[in-house]
Amino acid sequence: MIDDWLAIVDAPSDRERAGLLNEQMAKAAAYPRLVDHGDEEGWHLHYRDDRQSLPQVLRSVICVGTALHLTTRGMHRLRRCEAAPCTNVVVDTTRNGRQRYCSVRCANRAAVRRHRERR
């Protein structure tokens, strides 16, 4: 699962990223259904099959969350951290869409590296 998700992060184009994410969502697909657990909640919707394991449910949640982020924020807002040698994933939630580093630590490391290269 993790390798599949990292392939989405590392996809070279928006079209390929969407294709890989669509494949993952197809594997995670389940149908919505009405359920009643016999408690105070009453009838309500479940968006998964009761036979799904926790990893399958997590796959669904992660895939749909990723798809919503990319379609509402922009396909470019999922990438790797630009501070070598870090390879963490950056999920850009900034207003201007220019987040380049996974953390303040990596941003500082890159700034120090640029400063030393200028000297």
N, CA, C and O atoms as a GROMACS GRO file, in nm:
protein
  476
    1MET      N    1   0.082  -0.120   0.000
    1MET     CA    2   0.000   0.000   0.000
    1MET      C    3   0.086   0.126   0.000
    1MET      O    4   0.060   0.219  -0.076
    2ILE      N    5   0.191   0.129   0.086
    2ILE     CA    6   0.275   0.248   0.094
    2ILE      C    7   0.346   0.272  -0.038
    2ILE      O    8   0.353   0.385  -0.085
    3ASP      N    9   0.399   0.166  -0.099
    3ASP     CA   10   0.466   0.182  -0.229
    3ASP      C   11   0.369   0.232  -0.335
    3ASP      O   12   0.406   0.312  -0.420
    4ASP      N   13   0.245   0.184  -0.330
    4ASP     CA   14   0.143   0.230  -0.426
    4ASP      C   15   0.117   0.379  -0.408
    4ASP      O   16   0.102   0.452  -0.506
    5TRP      N   17   0.110   0.423  -0.283
    5TRP     CA   18   0.082   0.563  -0.256
    5TRP      C   19   0.201   0.650  -0.295
    5TRP      O   20   0.182   0.760  -0.348
    6LEU      N   21   0.323   0.603  -0.269
    6LEU     CA   22   0.442   0.679  -0.307
    6LEU      C   23   0.454   0.689  -0.459
    6LEU      O   24   0.508   0.788  -0.509
    7ALA      N   25   0.406   0.590  -0.531
    7ALA     CA   26   0.406   0.599  -0.678
    7ALA      C   27   0.315   0.714  -0.723
    7ALA      O   28   0.344   0.780  -0.822
    8ILE      N   29   0.207   0.737  -0.650
    8ILE     CA   30   0.118   0.849  -0.680
    8ILE      C   31   0.192   0.981  -0.656
    8ILE      O   32   0.184   1.072  -0.738
    9VAL      N   33   0.261   0.990  -0.544
    9VAL     CA   34   0.338   1.111  -0.511
    9VAL      C   35   0.443   1.139  -0.618
    9VAL      O   36   0.462   1.254  -0.659
   10ASP      N   37   0.511   1.035  -0.664
   10ASP     CA   38   0.624   1.050  -0.757
   10ASP      C   39   0.584   1.050  -0.905
   10ASP      O   40   0.670   1.058  -0.991
   11ALA      N   41   0.456   1.041  -0.934
   11ALA     CA   42   0.411   1.037  -1.074
   11ALA      C   43   0.461   1.160  -1.149
   11ALA      O   44   0.454   1.272  -1.097
   12PRO      N   45   0.511   1.141  -1.272
   12PRO     CA   46   0.569   1.252  -1.347
   12PRO      C   47   0.468   1.349  -1.408
   12PRO      O   48   0.506   1.458  -1.450
   13SER      N   49   0.342   1.312  -1.414
   13SER     CA   50   0.242   1.401  -1.474
   13SER      C   51   0.110   1.392  -1.398
   13SER      O   52   0.085   1.294  -1.327
   14ASP      N   53   0.028   1.494  -1.414
   14ASP     CA   54  -0.104   1.494  -1.350
   14ASP      C   55  -0.188   1.376  -1.397
   14ASP      O   56  -0.256   1.312  -1.317
   15ARG      N   57  -0.182   1.348  -1.526
   15ARG     CA   58  -0.262   1.239  -1.583
   15ARG      C   59  -0.221   1.104  -1.523
   15ARG      O   60  -0.306   1.022  -1.489
   16GLU      N   61  -0.091   1.082  -1.512
   16GLU     CA   62  -0.044   0.956  -1.454
   16GLU      C   63  -0.078   0.948  -1.305
   16GLU      O   64  -0.117   0.842  -1.256
   17ARG      N   65  -0.065   1.060  -1.235
   17ARG     CA   66  -0.102   1.064  -1.093
   17ARG      C   67  -0.249   1.030  -1.076
   17ARG      O   68  -0.285   0.951  -0.989
   18ALA      N   69  -0.334   1.088  -1.158
   18ALA     CA   70  -0.478   1.061  -1.150
   18ALA      C   71  -0.506   0.914  -1.182
   18ALA      O   72  -0.588   0.851  -1.115
   19GLY      N   73  -0.439   0.860  -1.282
   19GLY     CA   74  -0.459   0.720  -1.318
   19GLY      C   75  -0.423   0.625  -1.205
   19GLY      O   76  -0.497   0.531  -1.176
   20LEU      N   77  -0.308   0.650  -1.142
   20LEU     CA   78  -0.265   0.566  -1.030
   20LEU      C   79  -0.360   0.578  -0.911
   20LEU      O   80  -0.393   0.478  -0.847
   21LEU      N   81  -0.404   0.699  -0.884
   21LEU     CA   82  -0.498   0.719  -0.774
   21LEU      C   83  -0.633   0.654  -0.805
   21LEU      O   84  -0.695   0.597  -0.716
   22ASN      N   85  -0.677   0.662  -0.929
   22ASN     CA   86  -0.802   0.594  -0.968
   22ASN      C   87  -0.791   0.443  -0.949
   22ASN      O   88  -0.887   0.379  -0.905
   23GLU      N   89  -0.675   0.386  -0.981
   23GLU     CA   90  -0.656   0.242  -0.960
   23GLU      C   91  -0.668   0.207  -0.812
   23GLU      O   92  -0.730   0.107  -0.776
   24GLN      N   93  -0.609   0.289  -0.727
   24GLN     CA   94  -0.616   0.263  -0.583
   24GLN      C   95  -0.759   0.279  -0.531
   24GLN      O   96  -0.803   0.200  -0.447
   25MET      N   97  -0.831   0.379  -0.581
   25MET     CA   98  -0.970   0.397  -0.536
   25MET      C   99  -1.058   0.282  -0.584
   25MET      O  100  -1.152   0.244  -0.515
   26ALA      N  101  -1.029   0.227  -0.702
   26ALA     CA  102  -1.107   0.113  -0.751
   26ALA      C  103  -1.086  -0.009  -0.661
   26ALA      O  104  -1.180  -0.085  -0.637
   27LYS      N  105  -0.965  -0.028  -0.611
   27LYS     CA  106  -0.938  -0.139  -0.520
   27LYS      C  107  -1.008  -0.119  -0.386
   27LYS      O  108  -1.042  -0.216  -0.318
   28ALA      N  109  -1.030   0.006  -0.350
   28ALA     CA  110  -1.090   0.038  -0.220
   28ALA      C  111  -1.240   0.055  -0.227
   28ALA      O  112  -1.304   0.081  -0.125
   29ALA      N  113  -1.298   0.040  -0.344
   29ALA     CA  114  -1.439   0.072  -0.363
   29ALA      C  115  -1.530  -0.013  -0.275
   29ALA      O  116  -1.507  -0.133  -0.257
   30ALA      N  117  -1.630   0.050  -0.224
   30ALA     CA  118  -1.736  -0.017  -0.149
   30ALA      C  119  -1.864   0.061  -0.175
   30ALA      O  120  -1.859   0.175  -0.221
   31TYR      N  121  -1.974   0.002  -0.147
   31TYR     CA  122  -2.101   0.068  -0.174
   31TYR      C  123  -2.160   0.126  -0.046
   31TYR      O  124  -2.144   0.067   0.061
   32PRO      N  125  -2.227   0.241  -0.054
   32PRO     CA  126  -2.293   0.295   0.064
   32PRO      C  127  -2.416   0.211   0.097
   32PRO      O  128  -2.482   0.158   0.007
   33ARG      N  129  -2.448   0.200   0.226
   33ARG     CA  130  -2.565   0.122   0.264
   33ARG      C  131  -2.621   0.171   0.395
   33ARG      O  132  -2.550   0.229   0.477
   34LEU      N  133  -2.749   0.147   0.415
   34LEU     CA  134  -2.817   0.183   0.539
   34LEU      C  135  -2.795   0.073   0.642
   34LEU      O  136  -2.807  -0.045   0.611
   35VAL      N  137  -2.763   0.112   0.766
   35VAL     CA  138  -2.744   0.016   0.874
   35VAL      C  139  -2.813   0.067   1.000
   35VAL      O  140  -2.833   0.187   1.018
   36ASP      N  141  -2.848  -0.028   1.086
   36ASP     CA  142  -2.906   0.004   1.216
   36ASP      C  143  -2.843  -0.090   1.316
   36ASP      O  144  -2.861  -0.212   1.309
   37HIS      N  145  -2.768  -0.035   1.410
   37HIS     CA  146  -2.697  -0.116   1.509
   37HIS      C  147  -2.786  -0.149   1.629
   37HIS      O  148  -2.740  -0.214   1.724
   38GLY      N  149  -2.910  -0.106   1.626
   38GLY     CA  150  -3.001  -0.134   1.736
   38GLY      C  151  -2.975  -0.047   1.858
   38GLY      O  152  -3.017  -0.082   1.968
   39ASP      N  153  -2.907   0.063   1.841
   39ASP     CA  154  -2.883   0.154   1.954
   39ASP      C  155  -2.953   0.287   1.929
   39ASP      O  156  -3.042   0.296   1.845
   40GLU      N  157  -2.913   0.389   2.000
   40GLU     CA  158  -2.978   0.519   1.990
   40GLU      C  159  -2.952   0.590   1.857
   40GLU      O  160  -3.024   0.683   1.822
   41GLU      N  161  -2.849   0.547   1.783
   41GLU     CA  162  -2.816   0.614   1.657
   41GLU      C  163  -2.926   0.599   1.553
   41GLU      O  164  -2.952   0.690   1.474
   42GLY      N  165  -2.990   0.484   1.553
   42GLY     CA  166  -3.092   0.457   1.453
   42GLY      C  167  -3.029   0.429   1.316
   42GLY      O  168  -2.911   0.397   1.306
   43TRP      N  169  -3.109   0.441   1.214
   43TRP     CA  170  -3.061   0.413   1.078
   43TRP      C  171  -2.966   0.523   1.032
   43TRP      O  172  -2.991   0.642   1.052
   44HIS      N  173  -2.858   0.482   0.970
   44HIS     CA  174  -2.759   0.576   0.917
   44HIS      C  175  -2.679   0.509   0.805
   44HIS      O  176  -2.689   0.388   0.782
   45LEU      N  177  -2.601   0.589   0.736
   45LEU     CA  178  -2.524   0.538   0.623
   45LEU      C  179  -2.385   0.493   0.666
   45LEU      O  180  -2.319   0.558   0.747
   46HIS      N  181  -2.342   0.380   0.610
   46HIS     CA  182  -2.202   0.337   0.617
   46HIS      C  183  -2.149   0.340   0.475
   46HIS      O  184  -2.219   0.301   0.381
   47TYR      N  185  -2.028   0.385   0.460
   47TYR     CA  186  -1.968   0.392   0.327
   47TYR      C  187  -1.863   0.284   0.307
   47TYR      O  188  -1.765   0.303   0.234
   48ARG      N  189  -1.884   0.171   0.371
   48ARG     CA  190  -1.794   0.059   0.354
   48ARG      C  191  -1.868  -0.070   0.383
   48ARG      O  192  -1.972  -0.072   0.448
   49ASP      N  193  -1.812  -0.175   0.333
   49ASP     CA  194  -1.865  -0.308   0.356
   49ASP      C  195  -1.821  -0.354   0.495
   49ASP      O  196  -1.706  -0.333   0.532
   50ASP      N  197  -1.909  -0.416   0.571
   50ASP     CA  198  -1.873  -0.463   0.705
   50ASP      C  199  -1.762  -0.568   0.702
   50ASP      O  200  -1.696  -0.590   0.803
   51ARG      N  201  -1.741  -0.630   0.589
   51ARG     CA  202  -1.637  -0.733   0.579
   51ARG      C  203  -1.500  -0.676   0.549
   51ARG      O  204  -1.402  -0.750   0.545
   52GLN      N  205  -1.489  -0.545   0.529
   52GLN     CA  206  -1.360  -0.484   0.501
   52GLN      C  207  -1.273  -0.481   0.625
   52GLN      O  208  -1.319  -0.451   0.735
   53SER      N  209  -1.145  -0.512   0.606
   53SER     CA  210  -1.049  -0.506   0.716
   53SER      C  211  -1.009  -0.360   0.739
   53SER      O  212  -1.036  -0.274   0.656
   54LEU      N  213  -0.943  -0.335   0.851
   54LEU     CA  214  -0.898  -0.200   0.881
   54LEU      C  215  -0.804  -0.146   0.773
   54LEU      O  216  -0.820  -0.031   0.733
   55PRO      N  217  -0.706  -0.224   0.724
   55PRO     CA  218  -0.622  -0.172   0.615
   55PRO      C  219  -0.702  -0.133   0.490
   55PRO      O  220  -0.668  -0.034   0.424
   56GLN      N  221  -0.805  -0.207   0.458
   56GLN     CA  222  -0.887  -0.172   0.342
   56GLN      C  223  -0.963  -0.042   0.367
   56GLN      O  224  -0.975   0.041   0.277
   57VAL      N  225  -1.014  -0.024   0.488
   57VAL     CA  226  -1.084   0.099   0.522
   57VAL      C  227  -0.988   0.217   0.516
   57VAL      O  228  -1.022   0.322   0.463
   58LEU      N  229  -0.868   0.200   0.571
   58LEU     CA  230  -0.769   0.306   0.567
   58LEU      C  231  -0.729   0.341   0.424
   58LEU      O  232  -0.709   0.458   0.392
   59ARG      N  233  -0.718   0.240   0.338
   59ARG     CA  234  -0.688   0.266   0.197
   59ARG      C  235  -0.795   0.356   0.137
   59ARG      O  236  -0.764   0.451   0.065
   60SER      N  237  -0.921   0.327   0.167
   60SER     CA  238  -1.031   0.408   0.115
   60SER      C  239  -1.021   0.552   0.163
   60SER      O  240  -1.032   0.646   0.085
   61VAL      N  241  -1.000   0.567   0.293
   61VAL     CA  242  -0.994   0.701   0.352
   61VAL      C  243  -0.877   0.781   0.294
   61VAL      O  244  -0.893   0.897   0.258
   62ILE      N  245  -0.760   0.718   0.286
   62ILE     CA  246  -0.641   0.787   0.234
   62ILE      C  247  -0.659   0.823   0.087
   62ILE      O  248  -0.625   0.934   0.046
   63CYS      N  249  -0.711   0.730   0.008
   63CYS     CA  250  -0.731   0.757  -0.135
   63CYS      C  251  -0.831   0.870  -0.158
   63CYS      O  252  -0.805   0.961  -0.238
   64VAL      N  253  -0.943   0.864  -0.090
   64VAL     CA  254  -1.044   0.967  -0.110
   64VAL      C  255  -0.994   1.102  -0.058
   64VAL      O  256  -1.016   1.205  -0.122
   65GLY      N  257  -0.927   1.102   0.056
   65GLY     CA  258  -0.870   1.226   0.109
   65GLY      C  259  -0.768   1.286   0.014
   65GLY      O  260  -0.766   1.407  -0.007
   66THR      N  261  -0.683   1.201  -0.042
   66THR     CA  262  -0.584   1.248  -0.139
   66THR      C  263  -0.652   1.304  -0.263
   66THR      O  264  -0.614   1.410  -0.313
   67ALA      N  265  -0.752   1.233  -0.313
   67ALA     CA  266  -0.823   1.279  -0.432
   67ALA      C  267  -0.892   1.414  -0.407
   67ALA      O  268  -0.888   1.502  -0.492
   68LEU      N  269  -0.955   1.429  -0.291
   68LEU     CA  270  -1.020   1.557  -0.259
   68LEU      C  271  -0.918   1.669  -0.247
   68LEU      O  272  -0.943   1.780  -0.294
   69HIS      N  273  -0.805   1.641  -0.184
   69HIS     CA  274  -0.701   1.744  -0.172
   69HIS      C  275  -0.651   1.788  -0.309
   69HIS      O  276  -0.638   1.907  -0.336
   70LEU      N  277  -0.622   1.691  -0.396
   70LEU     CA  278  -0.567   1.723  -0.527
   70LEU      C  279  -0.668   1.793  -0.617
   70LEU      O  280  -0.630   1.881  -0.695
   71THR      N  281  -0.794   1.756  -0.608
   71THR     CA  282  -0.894   1.819  -0.696
   71THR      C  283  -0.937   1.956  -0.646
   71THR      O  284  -0.978   2.040  -0.726
   72THR      N  285  -0.930   1.979  -0.515
   72THR     CA  286  -0.971   2.110  -0.465
   72THR      C  287  -0.855   2.208  -0.452
   72THR      O  288  -0.874   2.328  -0.467
   73ARG      N  289  -0.735   2.158  -0.425
   73ARG     CA  290  -0.619   2.244  -0.406
   73ARG      C  291  -0.530   2.253  -0.530
   73ARG      O  292  -0.469   2.357  -0.556
   74GLY      N  293  -0.523   2.143  -0.608
   74GLY     CA  294  -0.438   2.141  -0.726
   74GLY      C  295  -0.353   2.015  -0.729
   74GLY      O  296  -0.303   1.970  -0.625
   75MET      N  297  -0.336   1.960  -0.846
   75MET     CA  298  -0.260   1.836  -0.862
   75MET      C  299  -0.113   1.852  -0.824
   75MET      O  300  -0.046   1.753  -0.793
   76HIS      N  301  -0.062   1.973  -0.826
   76HIS     CA  302   0.079   1.998  -0.796
   76HIS      C  303   0.107   2.002  -0.645
   76HIS      O  304   0.222   2.020  -0.605
   77ARG      N  305   0.007   1.986  -0.564
   77ARG     CA  306   0.025   2.004  -0.420
   77ARG      C  307   0.060   1.876  -0.344
   77ARG      O  308   0.031   1.863  -0.226
   78LEU      N  309   0.121   1.785  -0.413
   78LEU     CA  310   0.169   1.661  -0.353
   78LEU      C  311   0.305   1.633  -0.416
   78LEU      O  312   0.314   1.613  -0.537
   79ARG      N  313   0.410   1.632  -0.334
   79ARG     CA  314   0.545   1.617  -0.388
   79ARG      C  315   0.637   1.567  -0.279
   79ARG      O  316   0.596   1.544  -0.166
   80ARG      N  317   0.764   1.552  -0.315
   80ARG     CA  318   0.868   1.517  -0.218
   80ARG      C  319   0.934   1.644  -0.166
   80ARG      O  320   0.938   1.746  -0.234
   81CYS      N  321   0.985   1.637  -0.045
   81CYS     CA  322   1.058   1.747   0.016
   81CYS      C  323   1.180   1.781  -0.070
   81CYS      O  324   1.248   1.691  -0.119
   82GLU      N  325   1.207   1.910  -0.089
   82GLU     CA  326   1.318   1.954  -0.173
   82GLU      C  327   1.451   1.964  -0.098
   82GLU      O  328   1.552   2.000  -0.158
   83ALA      N  329   1.453   1.934   0.031
   83ALA     CA  330   1.576   1.943   0.109
   83ALA      C  331   1.649   1.808   0.107
   83ALA      O  332   1.616   1.718   0.184
   84ALA      N  333   1.747   1.795   0.019
   84ALA     CA  334   1.824   1.671   0.012
   84ALA      C  335   1.895   1.648   0.144
   84ALA      O  336   1.945   1.745   0.202
   85PRO      N  337   1.905   1.531   0.195
   85PRO     CA  338   1.864   1.403   0.138
   85PRO      C  339   1.724   1.359   0.178
   85PRO      O  340   1.689   1.242   0.159
   86CYS      N  341   1.643   1.448   0.233
   86CYS     CA  342   1.509   1.412   0.279
   86CYS      C  343   1.423   1.365   0.162
   86CYS      O  344   1.429   1.421   0.052
   87THR      N  345   1.344   1.262   0.186
   87THR     CA  346   1.251   1.211   0.084
   87THR      C  347   1.108   1.207   0.136
   87THR      O  348   1.023   1.139   0.078
   88ASN      N  349   1.081   1.280   0.244
   88ASN     CA  350   0.945   1.283   0.299
   88ASN      C  351   0.848   1.344   0.198
   88ASN      O  352   0.887   1.417   0.108
   89VAL      N  353   0.721   1.311   0.216
   89VAL     CA  354   0.615   1.362   0.130
   89VAL      C  355   0.568   1.497   0.186
   89VAL      O  356   0.552   1.514   0.307
   90VAL      N  357   0.545   1.591   0.096
   90VAL     CA  358   0.491   1.723   0.131
   90VAL      C  359   0.349   1.731   0.077
   90VAL      O  360   0.327   1.719  -0.043
   91VAL      N  361   0.255   1.751   0.166
   91VAL     CA  362   0.117   1.775   0.128
   91VAL      C  363   0.094   1.924   0.147
   91VAL      O  364   0.073   1.971   0.260
   92ASP      N  365   0.098   1.998   0.039
   92ASP     CA  366   0.096   2.144   0.044
   92ASP      C  367  -0.043   2.195   0.081
   92ASP      O  368  -0.139   2.177   0.006
   93THR      N  369  -0.051   2.259   0.196
   93THR     CA  370  -0.177   2.316   0.242
   93THR      C  371  -0.168   2.468   0.253
   93THR      O  372  -0.258   2.532   0.309
   94THR      N  373  -0.062   2.526   0.198
   94THR     CA  374  -0.044   2.671   0.207
   94THR      C  375  -0.143   2.743   0.116
   94THR      O  376  -0.198   2.685   0.023
   95ARG      N  377  -0.164   2.869   0.145
   95ARG     CA  378  -0.257   2.949   0.065
   95ARG      C  379  -0.205   2.968  -0.078
   95ARG      O  380  -0.282   2.961  -0.174
   96ASN      N  381  -0.075   2.993  -0.092
   96ASN     CA  382  -0.021   3.022  -0.225
   96ASN      C  383   0.027   2.899  -0.302
   96ASN      O  384   0.065   2.911  -0.418
   97GLY      N  385   0.025   2.782  -0.241
   97GLY     CA  386   0.062   2.659  -0.311
   97GLY      C  387   0.210   2.645  -0.340
   97GLY      O  388   0.248   2.586  -0.441
   98ARG      N  389   0.294   2.698  -0.251
   98ARG     CA  390   0.438   2.695  -0.278
   98ARG      C  391   0.518   2.626  -0.168
   98ARG      O  392   0.638   2.651  -0.155
   99GLN      N  393   0.456   2.542  -0.091
   99GLN     CA  394   0.529   2.470   0.014
   99GLN      C  395   0.628   2.375  -0.050
   99GLN      O  396   0.589   2.292  -0.134
  100ARG      N  397   0.755   2.384  -0.013
  100ARG     CA  398   0.860   2.304  -0.076
  100ARG      C  399   0.922   2.203   0.019
  100ARG      O  400   0.984   2.106  -0.025
  101TYR      N  401   0.904   2.224   0.149
  101TYR     CA  402   0.971   2.141   0.248
  101TYR      C  403   0.870   2.077   0.341
  101TYR      O  404   0.761   2.129   0.362
  102CYS      N  405   0.908   1.962   0.396
  102CYS     CA  406   0.816   1.888   0.483
  102CYS      C  407   0.811   1.945   0.623
  102CYS      O  408   0.717   1.919   0.698
  103SER      N  409   0.912   2.024   0.660
  103SER     CA  410   0.919   2.076   0.796
  103SER      C  411   1.004   2.202   0.800
  103SER      O  412   1.074   2.235   0.704
  104VAL      N  413   0.996   2.272   0.912
  104VAL     CA  414   1.080   2.390   0.932
  104VAL      C  415   1.227   2.346   0.936
  104VAL      O  416   1.314   2.418   0.886
  105ARG      N  417   1.253   2.232   0.993
  105ARG     CA  418   1.390   2.180   0.999
  105ARG      C  419   1.450   2.165   0.859
  105ARG      O  420   1.563   2.207   0.835
  106CYS      N  421   1.376   2.105   0.769
  106CYS     CA  422   1.426   2.089   0.632
  106CYS      C  423   1.440   2.223   0.561
  106CYS      O  424   1.535   2.242   0.485
  107ALA      N  425   1.348   2.314   0.584
  107ALA     CA  426   1.358   2.448   0.524
  107ALA      C  427   1.484   2.518   0.573
  107ALA      O  428   1.555   2.580   0.494
  108ASN      N  429   1.512   2.510   0.702
  108ASN     CA  430   1.632   2.571   0.758
  108ASN      C  431   1.759   2.505   0.703
  108ASN      O  432   1.856   2.574   0.672
  109ARG      N  433   1.758   2.374   0.692
  109ARG     CA  434   1.873   2.302   0.638
  109ARG      C  435   1.902   2.348   0.494
  109ARG      O  436   2.017   2.368   0.457
  110ALA      N  437   1.798   2.364   0.414
  110ALA     CA  438   1.816   2.409   0.276
  110ALA      C  439   1.866   2.554   0.272
  110ALA      O  440   1.950   2.587   0.188
  111ALA      N  441   1.816   2.638   0.361
  111ALA     CA  442   1.861   2.778   0.365
  111ALA      C  443   2.008   2.786   0.404
  111ALA      O  444   2.084   2.864   0.345
  112VAL      N  445   2.050   2.706   0.500
  112VAL     CA  446   2.191   2.704   0.540
  112VAL      C  447   2.277   2.655   0.424
  112VAL      O  448   2.384   2.710   0.399
  113ARG      N  449   2.232   2.552   0.354
  113ARG     CA  450   2.307   2.500   0.239
  113ARG      C  451   2.322   2.607   0.130
  113ARG      O  452   2.430   2.624   0.074
  114ARG      N  453   2.212   2.679   0.100
  114ARG     CA  454   2.221   2.786   0.000
  114ARG      C  455   2.315   2.897   0.045
  114ARG      O  456   2.391   2.950  -0.036
  115HIS      N  457   2.310   2.932   0.172
  115HIS     CA  458   2.398   3.036   0.227
  115HIS      C  459   2.544   2.996   0.213
  115HIS      O  460   2.628   3.077   0.175
  116ARG      N  461   2.576   2.871   0.245
  116ARG     CA  462   2.715   2.822   0.238
  116ARG      C  463   2.763   2.814   0.094
  116ARG      O  464   2.881   2.836   0.067
  117GLU      N  465   2.673   2.784   0.002
  117GLU     CA  466   2.711   2.776  -0.140
  117GLU      C  467   2.744   2.914  -0.195
  117GLU      O  468   2.827   2.925  -0.285
  118ARG      N  469   2.681   3.019  -0.143
  118ARG     CA  470   2.708   3.156  -0.190
  118ARG      C  471   2.842   3.206  -0.141
  118ARG      O  472   2.900   3.294  -0.204
  119ARG      N  473   2.891   3.155  -0.033
  119ARG     CA  474   3.017   3.205   0.028
  119ARG      C  475   3.137   3.152  -0.040
  119ARG      O  476   3.250   3.184  -0.002
   0.00000   0.00000   0.00000
